[in-house]
Amino acid sequence: MPNPLNSQAFFDESGNLTQNLLIKGNNLLALHSLKDRLAGQVKLIYIDPPYNTGSDSFKYNDNFNHSSWLVFMKNRLEIAKELLRDDGVIFVSIDDNEQAYLKVLMDEVFGRENFVNNLIWEKKYAPQNDAKWFSDNHDHIICFAKNKENWRPNLLPRTDEMNARYKNPDNDPRGLWKAGDLLRKDEQISGLFTIVTPNGRICNPPKGTSWRTTKQGYEELVADNRIWFGKDGNNVPAIKRFLSEVKDGVTPLTIWKYTEVGHNQDAKKEVKEFDSKTVFDTPKPEKLLQRIIHIATNKNDIVLDFCLGSGTTCAVAHKMGRRWIGIEQMDYIEDITLTRLIHVLNGEQGGISKAVDWQGGGEFVYFELKKYNLYFMEKIQNAKTMGELDTVYNEMAKNAFFKFWFDKDDFQKAYKKDADNNQISLDERKEILINVLDENQLYLNYADMDDARFKVSDDEKALSKAFYGA
Ligand SMILES: C[S@@+](CC[C@H](N)C(=O)[O-])C[C@H]1O[C@@H](n2cnc3c(N)ncnc32)[C@H](O)[C@@H]1O
């Protein structure tokens, strides 16, 4: 792991990102910070946000109520859009619980005209027989382009299985080919004519169908040895489709099977080495991210995941030679995510490593956004009278970030009523105030770094300067 403080700057003179960044902190604030430097530069954003299922065993708050969850998503998606390049694209994982709402929210943020697809990922391989209703075995991955007309997916590589369908029974010098249907399923007058096979069999298109070509077109195909009548020259004619002439890849389908992109259990195995306490129940498999990154980016493009979790997106982006930025707020970023990415640099051989011949190398910078709430926490704790506490609250009301459910007007009314009736002790009021501050949400802005109140060390300032390029 390179020492982050040795990094002179994370951006070159033209403003291009020169370092991979692993950031510990609240994603909303981190995204705001990134916006000034990175607007219009990110080619792909993938996120796997809290699904708001309430049943999740992630050690983070996955149980916002529905409207708070939508606000949480909206705030972040709006900045995400600004970060995307004009030919950029965003993929968001979600399950059935919120997918319809998320689609509508994304319509609003990105524009309905930029909706690409709702992809289905088969996340489980075995039915869950104790499920009360259905055994849910898929997730959705909602895909929007920043500007749909400017974005096209890269084709997927052709598989050996697909190529194995091409043979060359007549030793055609143009190589392997596959027989395709010469009939179409509608009656075009120009395609209604009789074909006589080399062995004299008479073939007419069945009712409601016609040949795909005109009589003249057919004769040209025969002259070019592109029509196949079977080994005995007696079959219904078929058209020869040459492997050398098919597209150099496959257009991605919208249903992604676990046999192609892995399932939850594969993913758990991949992170087990770094996640011995099983913090993550449903990390994403490396193969799933490989597909998304392959479809949506080319070498050196920037990939961003601001709900990074165990680090799958960055691990895969790194192995595939993309630049990356990952943001995660929880402390496990140090034990799990950071450790995983250091292993990747050292040539870790799990996940997609063998498939992409990963040998190790590269670097990234890890840093944490300075916590901002601590400042208010300390002030609350140090207050000795109700009056002092009121002063702290007044300052909080102007400058602090609160939990999602917090409503300033309602809170102020209740707070005043309790104070007027003398119904509450100093300690109880302190507890209430601490409770409305979101401990995970609050980090310091660069502009405030020099403010002595925030106690930012010189090392931290140097790192921030490199990041913000100030
Ligand atoms: C479902 S997990 C992502 C798992 C990841 N795809 C993987 O393969 O490991 C969602 C992550 O988003 C993070 N997250 C949620 N809200 C956040 C916030 N406000 N700021 C930063 N990270 C957040 C959570 O802490 C959690 O680790």
The ligand as a Gaussian input file, in Angstrom:
#p B3LYP/6-31G(d) Opt

LIG

0 1
 C      -25.172000      -3.823000      -0.111000
 S      -23.700000      -3.148000       0.498000
 C      -22.658000      -3.220000      -0.903000
 C      -22.029000      -4.561000      -1.094000
 C      -21.053000      -4.573000      -2.248000
 N      -21.697000      -4.532000      -3.523000
 C      -20.170000      -5.793000      -2.197000
 O      -20.027000      -6.531000      -3.187000
 O      -19.596000      -6.026000      -1.137000
 C      -24.081000      -1.432000       0.640000
 C      -22.994000      -0.617000       1.284000
 O      -23.354000       0.756000       1.169000
 C      -22.820000       1.426000       2.310000
 N      -23.525000       2.682000       2.548000
 C      -24.827000       2.866000       2.854000
 N      -25.083000       4.172000       3.077000
 C      -23.908000       4.830000       2.911000
 C      -23.515000       6.192000       3.023000
 N      -24.397000       7.123000       3.346000
 N      -22.233000       6.515000       2.781000
 C      -21.315000       5.557000       2.450000
 N      -21.627000       4.251000       2.348000
 C      -22.907000       3.874000       2.571000
 C      -23.103000       0.445000       3.433000
 O      -22.304000       0.742000       4.572000
 C      -22.817000      -0.892000       2.772000
 O      -21.512000      -1.328000       3.046000

